[in-house]
Amino acid sequence: MESTSSDALGGIVFLGVILVCVAIGIACLIFWVWMLIHALTNNGLSGSEKLAWVLLIFFVQAIGAIIYFFVGRPKARLGPPAR
């Protein structure tokens, strides 16, 4: 039974893959929270639109956050809440 450097290299590659996956997961979580908070504070949405977006983001997770990023977020505006 011989221990080669390929075993060590395989372990390093595996650790690298795990670290990249963790970093991507953390980035997705941060993006999800950002979109959820943005939907809650978006003054360009009416009350029912806001509720629909928050529920979509909350229950559909990353896909809902991505959809909101491209569809709901551009409706944001400064000023008083929409009625």
PyMOL Python script that loads the backbone (N, CA, C, O; Angstrom):
from pymol import cmd

cmd.read_pdbstr("""\
ATOM      1  N   MET A   1       0.845  -1.167   0.000  1.00  0.00           N
ATOM      2  CA  MET A   1       0.000   0.000   0.000  1.00  0.00           C
ATOM      3  C   MET A   1       0.889   1.227   0.000  1.00  0.00           C
ATOM      4  O   MET A   1       1.642   1.463   0.945  1.00  0.00           O
ATOM      5  N   GLU A   2       0.797   2.003  -1.061  1.00  0.00           N
ATOM      6  CA  GLU A   2       1.639   3.188  -1.130  1.00  0.00           C
ATOM      7  C   GLU A   2       0.783   4.439  -1.142  1.00  0.00           C
ATOM      8  O   GLU A   2      -0.277   4.477  -1.767  1.00  0.00           O
ATOM      9  N   SER A   3       1.251   5.454  -0.449  1.00  0.00           N
ATOM     10  CA  SER A   3       0.568   6.740  -0.405  1.00  0.00           C
ATOM     11  C   SER A   3       1.244   7.651  -1.414  1.00  0.00           C
ATOM     12  O   SER A   3       2.451   7.882  -1.351  1.00  0.00           O
ATOM     13  N   THR A   4       0.472   8.150  -2.321  1.00  0.00           N
ATOM     14  CA  THR A   4       1.047   8.995  -3.360  1.00  0.00           C
ATOM     15  C   THR A   4       0.594  10.434  -3.179  1.00  0.00           C
ATOM     16  O   THR A   4      -0.304  10.737  -2.392  1.00  0.00           O
ATOM     17  N   SER A   5       1.235  11.295  -3.920  1.00  0.00           N
ATOM     18  CA  SER A   5       0.864  12.702  -3.845  1.00  0.00           C
ATOM     19  C   SER A   5      -0.504  12.952  -4.480  1.00  0.00           C
ATOM     20  O   SER A   5      -1.134  13.979  -4.226  1.00  0.00           O
ATOM     21  N   SER A   6      -0.958  12.006  -5.307  1.00  0.00           N
ATOM     22  CA  SER A   6      -2.277  12.176  -5.916  1.00  0.00           C
ATOM     23  C   SER A   6      -3.382  12.081  -4.865  1.00  0.00           C
ATOM     24  O   SER A   6      -4.432  12.705  -5.018  1.00  0.00           O
ATOM     25  N   ASP A   7      -3.159  11.306  -3.798  1.00  0.00           N
ATOM     26  CA  ASP A   7      -4.131  11.256  -2.704  1.00  0.00           C
ATOM     27  C   ASP A   7      -4.243  12.618  -2.034  1.00  0.00           C
ATOM     28  O   ASP A   7      -5.345  13.090  -1.755  1.00  0.00           O
ATOM     29  N   ALA A   8      -3.119  13.239  -1.779  1.00  0.00           N
ATOM     30  CA  ALA A   8      -3.117  14.564  -1.155  1.00  0.00           C
ATOM     31  C   ALA A   8      -3.743  15.597  -2.088  1.00  0.00           C
ATOM     32  O   ALA A   8      -4.504  16.460  -1.650  1.00  0.00           O
ATOM     33  N   LEU A   9      -3.420  15.504  -3.364  1.00  0.00           N
ATOM     34  CA  LEU A   9      -3.988  16.432  -4.336  1.00  0.00           C
ATOM     35  C   LEU A   9      -5.496  16.261  -4.429  1.00  0.00           C
ATOM     36  O   LEU A   9      -6.227  17.247  -4.527  1.00  0.00           O
ATOM     37  N   GLY A  10      -5.964  15.031  -4.399  1.00  0.00           N
ATOM     38  CA  GLY A  10      -7.404  14.771  -4.420  1.00  0.00           C
ATOM     39  C   GLY A  10      -8.099  15.369  -3.218  1.00  0.00           C
ATOM     40  O   GLY A  10      -9.201  15.903  -3.339  1.00  0.00           O
ATOM     41  N   GLY A  11      -7.469  15.286  -2.058  1.00  0.00           N
ATOM     42  CA  GLY A  11      -8.036  15.878  -0.844  1.00  0.00           C
ATOM     43  C   GLY A  11      -8.098  17.384  -0.930  1.00  0.00           C
ATOM     44  O   GLY A  11      -9.071  17.995  -0.488  1.00  0.00           O
ATOM     45  N   ILE A  12      -7.066  17.991  -1.496  1.00  0.00           N
ATOM     46  CA  ILE A  12      -7.041  19.450  -1.645  1.00  0.00           C
ATOM     47  C   ILE A  12      -8.103  19.907  -2.630  1.00  0.00           C
ATOM     48  O   ILE A  12      -8.780  20.908  -2.396  1.00  0.00           O
ATOM     49  N   VAL A  13      -8.254  19.178  -3.732  1.00  0.00           N
ATOM     50  CA  VAL A  13      -9.281  19.517  -4.719  1.00  0.00           C
ATOM     51  C   VAL A  13     -10.667  19.375  -4.094  1.00  0.00           C
ATOM     52  O   VAL A  13     -11.526  20.233  -4.296  1.00  0.00           O
ATOM     53  N   PHE A  14     -10.889  18.311  -3.347  1.00  0.00           N
ATOM     54  CA  PHE A  14     -12.174  18.100  -2.679  1.00  0.00           C
ATOM     55  C   PHE A  14     -12.467  19.243  -1.713  1.00  0.00           C
ATOM     56  O   PHE A  14     -13.589  19.748  -1.681  1.00  0.00           O
ATOM     57  N   LEU A  15     -11.486  19.653  -0.932  1.00  0.00           N
ATOM     58  CA  LEU A  15     -11.656  20.759   0.011  1.00  0.00           C
ATOM     59  C   LEU A  15     -11.972  22.051  -0.745  1.00  0.00           C
ATOM     60  O   LEU A  15     -12.813  22.838  -0.312  1.00  0.00           O
ATOM     61  N   GLY A  16     -11.303  22.261  -1.861  1.00  0.00           N
ATOM     62  CA  GLY A  16     -11.562  23.449  -2.669  1.00  0.00           C
ATOM     63  C   GLY A  16     -12.981  23.469  -3.205  1.00  0.00           C
ATOM     64  O   GLY A  16     -13.635  24.512  -3.201  1.00  0.00           O
ATOM     65  N   VAL A  17     -13.461  22.322  -3.666  1.00  0.00           N
ATOM     66  CA  VAL A  17     -14.831  22.232  -4.180  1.00  0.00           C
ATOM     67  C   VAL A  17     -15.827  22.517  -3.061  1.00  0.00           C
ATOM     68  O   VAL A  17     -16.809  23.229  -3.272  1.00  0.00           O
ATOM     69  N   ILE A  18     -15.585  21.972  -1.885  1.00  0.00           N
ATOM     70  CA  ILE A  18     -16.466  22.219  -0.739  1.00  0.00           C
ATOM     71  C   ILE A  18     -16.488  23.701  -0.395  1.00  0.00           C
ATOM     72  O   ILE A  18     -17.559  24.258  -0.154  1.00  0.00           O
ATOM     73  N   LEU A  19     -15.327  24.351  -0.366  1.00  0.00           N
ATOM     74  CA  LEU A  19     -15.265  25.771  -0.036  1.00  0.00           C
ATOM     75  C   LEU A  19     -15.989  26.626  -1.078  1.00  0.00           C
ATOM     76  O   LEU A  19     -16.657  27.596  -0.719  1.00  0.00           O
ATOM     77  N   VAL A  20     -15.868  26.287  -2.341  1.00  0.00           N
ATOM     78  CA  VAL A  20     -16.573  27.023  -3.399  1.00  0.00           C
ATOM     79  C   VAL A  20     -18.083  26.842  -3.244  1.00  0.00           C
ATOM     80  O   VAL A  20     -18.837  27.804  -3.387  1.00  0.00           O
ATOM     81  N   CYS A  21     -18.527  25.629  -2.956  1.00  0.00           N
ATOM     82  CA  CYS A  21     -19.955  25.368  -2.763  1.00  0.00           C
ATOM     83  C   CYS A  21     -20.502  26.135  -1.564  1.00  0.00           C
ATOM     84  O   CYS A  21     -21.607  26.675  -1.631  1.00  0.00           O
ATOM     85  N   VAL A  22     -19.758  26.190  -0.488  1.00  0.00           N
ATOM     86  CA  VAL A  22     -20.175  26.953   0.692  1.00  0.00           C
ATOM     87  C   VAL A  22     -20.255  28.441   0.357  1.00  0.00           C
ATOM     88  O   VAL A  22     -21.207  29.111   0.757  1.00  0.00           O
ATOM     89  N   ALA A  23     -19.275  28.962  -0.368  1.00  0.00           N
ATOM     90  CA  ALA A  23     -19.277  30.377  -0.747  1.00  0.00           C
ATOM     91  C   ALA A  23     -20.479  30.704  -1.633  1.00  0.00           C
ATOM     92  O   ALA A  23     -21.110  31.746  -1.458  1.00  0.00           O
ATOM     93  N   ILE A  24     -20.798  29.830  -2.575  1.00  0.00           N
ATOM     94  CA  ILE A  24     -21.960  30.038  -3.441  1.00  0.00           C
ATOM     95  C   ILE A  24     -23.245  29.992  -2.612  1.00  0.00           C
ATOM     96  O   ILE A  24     -24.153  30.794  -2.832  1.00  0.00           O
ATOM     97  N   GLY A  25     -23.325  29.073  -1.679  1.00  0.00           N
ATOM     98  CA  GLY A  25     -24.500  28.976  -0.813  1.00  0.00           C
ATOM     99  C   GLY A  25     -24.700  30.223   0.030  1.00  0.00           C
ATOM    100  O   GLY A  25     -25.825  30.701   0.175  1.00  0.00           O
ATOM    101  N   ILE A  26     -23.619  30.752   0.586  1.00  0.00           N
ATOM    102  CA  ILE A  26     -23.702  31.980   1.382  1.00  0.00           C
ATOM    103  C   ILE A  26     -24.114  33.156   0.503  1.00  0.00           C
ATOM    104  O   ILE A  26     -24.924  33.985   0.917  1.00  0.00           O
ATOM    105  N   ALA A  27     -23.565  33.235  -0.705  1.00  0.00           N
ATOM    106  CA  ALA A  27     -23.936  34.310  -1.632  1.00  0.00           C
ATOM    107  C   ALA A  27     -25.417  34.226  -1.996  1.00  0.00           C
ATOM    108  O   ALA A  27     -26.091  35.253  -2.073  1.00  0.00           O
ATOM    109  N   CYS A  28     -25.926  33.026  -2.219  1.00  0.00           N
ATOM    110  CA  CYS A  28     -27.351  32.845  -2.532  1.00  0.00           C
ATOM    111  C   CYS A  28     -28.227  33.261  -1.353  1.00  0.00           C
ATOM    112  O   CYS A  28     -29.266  33.892  -1.544  1.00  0.00           O
ATOM    113  N   LEU A  29     -27.816  32.914  -0.146  1.00  0.00           N
ATOM    114  CA  LEU A  29     -28.571  33.291   1.046  1.00  0.00           C
ATOM    115  C   LEU A  29     -28.611  34.809   1.203  1.00  0.00           C
ATOM    116  O   LEU A  29     -29.663  35.376   1.495  1.00  0.00           O
ATOM    117  N   ILE A  30     -27.475  35.465   1.010  1.00  0.00           N
ATOM    118  CA  ILE A  30     -27.423  36.925   1.111  1.00  0.00           C
ATOM    119  C   ILE A  30     -28.313  37.567   0.057  1.00  0.00           C
ATOM    120  O   ILE A  30     -29.045  38.510   0.359  1.00  0.00           O
ATOM    121  N   PHE A  31     -28.261  37.068  -1.182  1.00  0.00           N
ATOM    122  CA  PHE A  31     -29.101  37.598  -2.255  1.00  0.00           C
ATOM    123  C   PHE A  31     -30.573  37.408  -1.928  1.00  0.00           C
ATOM    124  O   PHE A  31     -31.375  38.313  -2.153  1.00  0.00           O
ATOM    125  N   TRP A  32     -30.941  36.241  -1.398  1.00  0.00           N
ATOM    126  CA  TRP A  32     -32.327  35.953  -1.045  1.00  0.00           C
ATOM    127  C   TRP A  32     -32.841  36.914   0.025  1.00  0.00           C
ATOM    128  O   TRP A  32     -33.943  37.450  -0.093  1.00  0.00           O
ATOM    129  N   VAL A  33     -32.040  37.129   1.066  1.00  0.00           N
ATOM    130  CA  VAL A  33     -32.429  38.051   2.142  1.00  0.00           C
ATOM    131  C   VAL A  33     -32.538  39.475   1.605  1.00  0.00           C
ATOM    132  O   VAL A  33     -33.468  40.198   1.962  1.00  0.00           O
ATOM    133  N   TRP A  34     -31.595  39.888   0.748  1.00  0.00           N
ATOM    134  CA  TRP A  34     -31.612  41.225   0.156  1.00  0.00           C
ATOM    135  C   TRP A  34     -32.900  41.438  -0.642  1.00  0.00           C
ATOM    136  O   TRP A  34     -33.541  42.481  -0.507  1.00  0.00           O
ATOM    137  N   MET A  35     -33.286  40.465  -1.470  1.00  0.00           N
ATOM    138  CA  MET A  35     -34.488  40.610  -2.278  1.00  0.00           C
ATOM    139  C   MET A  35     -35.748  40.586  -1.410  1.00  0.00           C
ATOM    140  O   MET A  35     -36.712  41.289  -1.714  1.00  0.00           O
ATOM    141  N   LEU A  36     -35.758  39.799  -0.345  1.00  0.00           N
ATOM    142  CA  LEU A  36     -36.897  39.759   0.563  1.00  0.00           C
ATOM    143  C   LEU A  36     -37.077  41.106   1.254  1.00  0.00           C
ATOM    144  O   LEU A  36     -38.192  41.621   1.335  1.00  0.00           O
ATOM    145  N   ILE A  37     -35.992  41.672   1.747  1.00  0.00           N
ATOM    146  CA  ILE A  37     -36.055  42.984   2.396  1.00  0.00           C
ATOM    147  C   ILE A  37     -36.457  44.058   1.382  1.00  0.00           C
ATOM    148  O   ILE A  37     -37.258  44.938   1.695  1.00  0.00           O
ATOM    149  N   HIS A  38     -35.907  43.988   0.178  1.00  0.00           N
ATOM    150  CA  HIS A  38     -36.242  44.975  -0.844  1.00  0.00           C
ATOM    151  C   HIS A  38     -37.722  44.912  -1.202  1.00  0.00           C
ATOM    152  O   HIS A  38     -38.358  45.951  -1.383  1.00  0.00           O
ATOM    153  N   ALA A  39     -38.276  43.710  -1.304  1.00  0.00           N
ATOM    154  CA  ALA A  39     -39.698  43.563  -1.615  1.00  0.00           C
ATOM    155  C   ALA A  39     -40.559  44.147  -0.497  1.00  0.00           C
ATOM    156  O   ALA A  39     -41.602  44.745  -0.761  1.00  0.00           O
ATOM    157  N   LEU A  40     -40.129  43.977   0.735  1.00  0.00           N
ATOM    158  CA  LEU A  40     -40.881  44.511   1.869  1.00  0.00           C
ATOM    159  C   LEU A  40     -40.848  46.034   1.918  1.00  0.00           C
ATOM    160  O   LEU A  40     -41.800  46.656   2.390  1.00  0.00           O
ATOM    161  N   THR A  41     -39.784  46.630   1.444  1.00  0.00           N
ATOM    162  CA  THR A  41     -39.608  48.081   1.549  1.00  0.00           C
ATOM    163  C   THR A  41     -39.795  48.808   0.216  1.00  0.00           C
ATOM    164  O   THR A  41     -39.535  50.008   0.132  1.00  0.00           O
ATOM    165  N   ASN A  42     -40.237  48.110  -0.816  1.00  0.00           N
ATOM    166  CA  ASN A  42     -40.388  48.697  -2.146  1.00  0.00           C
ATOM    167  C   ASN A  42     -41.633  49.584  -2.179  1.00  0.00           C
ATOM    168  O   ASN A  42     -42.754  49.078  -2.128  1.00  0.00           O
ATOM    169  N   ASN A  43     -41.444  50.907  -2.263  1.00  0.00           N
ATOM    170  CA  ASN A  43     -42.561  51.847  -2.282  1.00  0.00           C
ATOM    171  C   ASN A  43     -43.291  51.863  -3.618  1.00  0.00           C
ATOM    172  O   ASN A  43     -44.371  52.448  -3.707  1.00  0.00           O
ATOM    173  N   GLY A  44     -42.751  51.254  -4.643  1.00  0.00           N
ATOM    174  CA  GLY A  44     -43.397  51.220  -5.946  1.00  0.00           C
ATOM    175  C   GLY A  44     -44.439  50.130  -6.076  1.00  0.00           C
ATOM    176  O   GLY A  44     -45.101  50.026  -7.109  1.00  0.00           O
ATOM    177  N   LEU A  45     -44.593  49.322  -5.053  1.00  0.00           N
ATOM    178  CA  LEU A  45     -45.564  48.224  -5.088  1.00  0.00           C
ATOM    179  C   LEU A  45     -46.745  48.542  -4.195  1.00  0.00           C
ATOM    180  O   LEU A  45     -46.578  49.139  -3.131  1.00  0.00           O
ATOM    181  N   SER A  46     -47.934  48.150  -4.613  1.00  0.00           N
ATOM    182  CA  SER A  46     -49.113  48.286  -3.749  1.00  0.00           C
ATOM    183  C   SER A  46     -49.039  47.205  -2.668  1.00  0.00           C
ATOM    184  O   SER A  46     -48.176  46.329  -2.712  1.00  0.00           O
ATOM    185  N   GLY A  47     -49.940  47.278  -1.715  1.00  0.00           N
ATOM    186  CA  GLY A  47     -49.931  46.322  -0.611  1.00  0.00           C
ATOM    187  C   GLY A  47     -50.093  44.883  -1.055  1.00  0.00           C
ATOM    188  O   GLY A  47     -49.385  43.999  -0.572  1.00  0.00           O
ATOM    189  N   SER A  48     -51.028  44.637  -1.981  1.00  0.00           N
ATOM    190  CA  SER A  48     -51.251  43.258  -2.426  1.00  0.00           C
ATOM    191  C   SER A  48     -50.094  42.755  -3.296  1.00  0.00           C
ATOM    192  O   SER A  48     -49.741  41.577  -3.234  1.00  0.00           O
ATOM    193  N   GLU A  49     -49.497  43.650  -4.116  1.00  0.00           N
ATOM    194  CA  GLU A  49     -48.321  43.253  -4.909  1.00  0.00           C
ATOM    195  C   GLU A  49     -47.158  42.906  -3.991  1.00  0.00           C
ATOM    196  O   GLU A  49     -46.443  41.928  -4.208  1.00  0.00           O
ATOM    197  N   LYS A  50     -46.986  43.728  -2.961  1.00  0.00           N
ATOM    198  CA  LYS A  50     -45.897  43.500  -2.014  1.00  0.00           C
ATOM    199  C   LYS A  50     -46.061  42.146  -1.325  1.00  0.00           C
ATOM    200  O   LYS A  50     -45.101  41.388  -1.190  1.00  0.00           O
ATOM    201  N   LEU A  51     -47.293  41.850  -0.890  1.00  0.00           N
ATOM    202  CA  LEU A  51     -47.560  40.570  -0.236  1.00  0.00           C
ATOM    203  C   LEU A  51     -47.290  39.400  -1.176  1.00  0.00           C
ATOM    204  O   LEU A  51     -46.699  38.395  -0.781  1.00  0.00           O
ATOM    205  N   ALA A  52     -47.731  39.545  -2.427  1.00  0.00           N
ATOM    206  CA  ALA A  52     -47.508  38.477  -3.407  1.00  0.00           C
ATOM    207  C   ALA A  52     -46.024  38.248  -3.641  1.00  0.00           C
ATOM    208  O   ALA A  52     -45.580  37.100  -3.685  1.00  0.00           O
ATOM    209  N   TRP A  53     -45.246  39.317  -3.793  1.00  0.00           N
ATOM    210  CA  TRP A  53     -43.803  39.164  -4.014  1.00  0.00           C
ATOM    211  C   TRP A  53     -43.112  38.551  -2.806  1.00  0.00           C
ATOM    212  O   TRP A  53     -42.256  37.678  -2.956  1.00  0.00           O
ATOM    213  N   VAL A  54     -43.475  38.999  -1.609  1.00  0.00           N
ATOM    214  CA  VAL A  54     -42.846  38.453  -0.398  1.00  0.00           C
ATOM    215  C   VAL A  54     -43.144  36.961  -0.271  1.00  0.00           C
ATOM    216  O   VAL A  54     -42.253  36.173   0.045  1.00  0.00           O
ATOM    217  N   LEU A  55     -44.399  36.572  -0.517  1.00  0.00           N
ATOM    218  CA  LEU A  55     -44.743  35.151  -0.444  1.00  0.00           C
ATOM    219  C   LEU A  55     -44.010  34.342  -1.510  1.00  0.00           C
ATOM    220  O   LEU A  55     -43.534  33.238  -1.244  1.00  0.00           O
ATOM    221  N   LEU A  56     -43.922  34.898  -2.721  1.00  0.00           N
ATOM    222  CA  LEU A  56     -43.204  34.199  -3.790  1.00  0.00           C
ATOM    223  C   LEU A  56     -41.728  34.011  -3.415  1.00  0.00           C
ATOM    224  O   LEU A  56     -41.187  32.912  -3.539  1.00  0.00           O
ATOM    225  N   ILE A  57     -41.094  35.073  -2.965  1.00  0.00           N
ATOM    226  CA  ILE A  57     -39.674  34.988  -2.597  1.00  0.00           C
ATOM    227  C   ILE A  57     -39.479  34.026  -1.428  1.00  0.00           C
ATOM    228  O   ILE A  57     -38.533  33.239  -1.415  1.00  0.00           O
ATOM    229  N   PHE A  58     -40.376  34.093  -0.451  1.00  0.00           N
ATOM    230  CA  PHE A  58     -40.228  33.250   0.737  1.00  0.00           C
ATOM    231  C   PHE A  58     -40.400  31.769   0.407  1.00  0.00           C
ATOM    232  O   PHE A  58     -39.617  30.941   0.872  1.00  0.00           O
ATOM    233  N   PHE A  59     -41.408  31.427  -0.385  1.00  0.00           N
ATOM    234  CA  PHE A  59     -41.701  30.022  -0.621  1.00  0.00           C
ATOM    235  C   PHE A  59     -40.942  29.411  -1.792  1.00  0.00           C
ATOM    236  O   PHE A  59     -40.689  28.207  -1.791  1.00  0.00           O
ATOM    237  N   VAL A  60     -40.574  30.210  -2.788  1.00  0.00           N
ATOM    238  CA  VAL A  60     -39.880  29.661  -3.952  1.00  0.00           C
ATOM    239  C   VAL A  60     -38.362  29.864  -3.831  1.00  0.00           C
ATOM    240  O   VAL A  60     -37.599  29.402  -4.680  1.00  0.00           O
ATOM    241  N   GLN A  61     -37.939  30.549  -2.786  1.00  0.00           N
ATOM    242  CA  GLN A  61     -36.532  30.733  -2.445  1.00  0.00           C
ATOM    243  C   GLN A  61     -35.747  31.440  -3.542  1.00  0.00           C
ATOM    244  O   GLN A  61     -36.115  32.543  -3.948  1.00  0.00           O
ATOM    245  N   ALA A  62     -34.681  30.831  -4.024  1.00  0.00           N
ATOM    246  CA  ALA A  62     -33.755  31.485  -4.948  1.00  0.00           C
ATOM    247  C   ALA A  62     -34.417  31.845  -6.273  1.00  0.00           C
ATOM    248  O   ALA A  62     -34.154  32.914  -6.824  1.00  0.00           O
ATOM    249  N   ILE A  63     -35.271  30.967  -6.789  1.00  0.00           N
ATOM    250  CA  ILE A  63     -35.938  31.245  -8.062  1.00  0.00           C
ATOM    251  C   ILE A  63     -36.858  32.458  -7.908  1.00  0.00           C
ATOM    252  O   ILE A  63     -36.896  33.320  -8.786  1.00  0.00           O
ATOM    253  N   GLY A  64     -37.591  32.531  -6.810  1.00  0.00           N
ATOM    254  CA  GLY A  64     -38.454  33.680  -6.554  1.00  0.00           C
ATOM    255  C   GLY A  64     -37.660  34.968  -6.421  1.00  0.00           C
ATOM    256  O   GLY A  64     -38.094  36.015  -6.902  1.00  0.00           O
ATOM    257  N   ALA A  65     -36.491  34.905  -5.768  1.00  0.00           N
ATOM    258  CA  ALA A  65     -35.640  36.087  -5.630  1.00  0.00           C
ATOM    259  C   ALA A  65     -35.110  36.543  -6.984  1.00  0.00           C
ATOM    260  O   ALA A  65     -35.034  37.743  -7.249  1.00  0.00           O
ATOM    261  N   ILE A  66     -34.750  35.606  -7.828  1.00  0.00           N
ATOM    262  CA  ILE A  66     -34.255  35.960  -9.168  1.00  0.00           C
ATOM    263  C   ILE A  66     -35.379  36.575 -10.002  1.00  0.00           C
ATOM    264  O   ILE A  66     -35.159  37.562 -10.704  1.00  0.00           O
ATOM    265  N   ILE A  67     -36.575  36.000  -9.930  1.00  0.00           N
ATOM    266  CA  ILE A  67     -37.711  36.559 -10.670  1.00  0.00           C
ATOM    267  C   ILE A  67     -37.998  37.977 -10.179  1.00  0.00           C
ATOM    268  O   ILE A  67     -38.211  38.883 -10.986  1.00  0.00           O
ATOM    269  N   TYR A  68     -38.003  38.172  -8.852  1.00  0.00           N
ATOM    270  CA  TYR A  68     -38.246  39.505  -8.304  1.00  0.00           C
ATOM    271  C   TYR A  68     -37.163  40.484  -8.747  1.00  0.00           C
ATOM    272  O   TYR A  68     -37.466  41.638  -9.050  1.00  0.00           O
ATOM    273  N   PHE A  69     -35.924  40.049  -8.788  1.00  0.00           N
ATOM    274  CA  PHE A  69     -34.818  40.919  -9.181  1.00  0.00           C
ATOM    275  C   PHE A  69     -35.046  41.506 -10.566  1.00  0.00           C
ATOM    276  O   PHE A  69     -34.772  42.683 -10.800  1.00  0.00           O
ATOM    277  N   PHE A  70     -35.549  40.684 -11.486  1.00  0.00           N
ATOM    278  CA  PHE A  70     -35.724  41.148 -12.860  1.00  0.00           C
ATOM    279  C   PHE A  70     -37.102  41.765 -13.133  1.00  0.00           C
ATOM    280  O   PHE A  70     -37.231  42.594 -14.033  1.00  0.00           O
ATOM    281  N   VAL A  71     -38.133  41.375 -12.372  1.00  0.00           N
ATOM    282  CA  VAL A  71     -39.489  41.836 -12.668  1.00  0.00           C
ATOM    283  C   VAL A  71     -39.984  42.860 -11.641  1.00  0.00           C
ATOM    284  O   VAL A  71     -40.463  43.927 -12.025  1.00  0.00           O
ATOM    285  N   GLY A  72     -39.878  42.560 -10.364  1.00  0.00           N
ATOM    286  CA  GLY A  72     -40.455  43.421  -9.332  1.00  0.00           C
ATOM    287  C   GLY A  72     -39.575  44.564  -8.891  1.00  0.00           C
ATOM    288  O   GLY A  72     -40.071  45.651  -8.595  1.00  0.00           O
ATOM    289  N   ARG A  73     -38.288  44.340  -8.843  1.00  0.00           N
ATOM    290  CA  ARG A  73     -37.367  45.359  -8.343  1.00  0.00           C
ATOM    291  C   ARG A  73     -37.342  46.612  -9.198  1.00  0.00           C
ATOM    292  O   ARG A  73     -37.227  47.702  -8.638  1.00  0.00           O
ATOM    293  N   PRO A  74     -37.444  46.530 -10.528  1.00  0.00           N
ATOM    294  CA  PRO A  74     -37.435  47.760 -11.327  1.00  0.00           C
ATOM    295  C   PRO A  74     -38.602  48.702 -11.031  1.00  0.00           C
ATOM    296  O   PRO A  74     -38.558  49.869 -11.422  1.00  0.00           O
ATOM    297  N   LYS A  75     -39.648  48.221 -10.348  1.00  0.00           N
ATOM    298  CA  LYS A  75     -40.779  49.078 -10.001  1.00  0.00           C
ATOM    299  C   LYS A  75     -40.484  49.967  -8.799  1.00  0.00           C
ATOM    300  O   LYS A  75     -41.317  50.800  -8.440  1.00  0.00           O
ATOM    301  N   ALA A  76     -39.343  49.816  -8.181  1.00  0.00           N
ATOM    302  CA  ALA A  76     -39.013  50.590  -6.988  1.00  0.00           C
ATOM    303  C   ALA A  76     -38.929  52.069  -7.341  1.00  0.00           C
ATOM    304  O   ALA A  76     -38.430  52.450  -8.400  1.00  0.00           O
ATOM    305  N   ARG A  77     -39.430  52.885  -6.430  1.00  0.00           N
ATOM    306  CA  ARG A  77     -39.321  54.323  -6.610  1.00  0.00           C
ATOM    307  C   ARG A  77     -39.192  54.956  -5.242  1.00  0.00           C
ATOM    308  O   ARG A  77     -39.544  54.357  -4.225  1.00  0.00           O
ATOM    309  N   LEU A  78     -38.689  56.160  -5.231  1.00  0.00           N
ATOM    310  CA  LEU A  78     -38.549  56.891  -3.992  1.00  0.00           C
ATOM    311  C   LEU A  78     -39.857  57.621  -3.694  1.00  0.00           C
ATOM    312  O   LEU A  78     -40.612  57.960  -4.605  1.00  0.00           O
ATOM    313  N   GLY A  79     -40.106  57.851  -2.443  1.00  0.00           N
ATOM    314  CA  GLY A  79     -41.295  58.605  -2.084  1.00  0.00           C
ATOM    315  C   GLY A  79     -42.214  57.796  -1.203  1.00  0.00           C
ATOM    316  O   GLY A  79     -41.847  56.738  -0.693  1.00  0.00           O
ATOM    317  N   PRO A  80     -43.429  58.319  -1.031  1.00  0.00           N
ATOM    318  CA  PRO A  80     -44.384  57.645  -0.134  1.00  0.00           C
ATOM    319  C   PRO A  80     -44.855  56.328  -0.743  1.00  0.00           C
ATOM    320  O   PRO A  80     -44.772  56.145  -1.957  1.00  0.00           O
ATOM    321  N   PRO A  81     -45.341  55.424   0.075  1.00  0.00           N
ATOM    322  CA  PRO A  81     -45.826  54.136  -0.410  1.00  0.00           C
ATOM    323  C   PRO A  81     -46.992  54.285  -1.386  1.00  0.00           C
ATOM    324  O   PRO A  81     -47.792  55.213  -1.274  1.00  0.00           O
ATOM    325  N   ALA A  82     -47.077  53.372  -2.331  1.00  0.00           N
ATOM    326  CA  ALA A  82     -48.189  53.355  -3.266  1.00  0.00           C
ATOM    327  C   ALA A  82     -49.446  52.905  -2.560  1.00  0.00           C
ATOM    328  O   ALA A  82     -49.381  52.140  -1.598  1.00  0.00           O
ATOM    329  N   ARG A  83     -50.583  53.370  -3.024  1.00  0.00           N
ATOM    330  CA  ARG A  83     -51.851  52.988  -2.379  1.00  0.00           C
ATOM    331  C   ARG A  83     -52.654  52.110  -3.268  1.00  0.00           C
ATOM    332  O   ARG A  83     -53.750  51.691  -2.895  1.00  0.00           O
TER     333      ARG A  83
END
""", "prot")
cmd.dss("prot")
cmd.show_as("cartoon", "prot")
cmd.util.cbc("prot")
cmd.orient("prot")
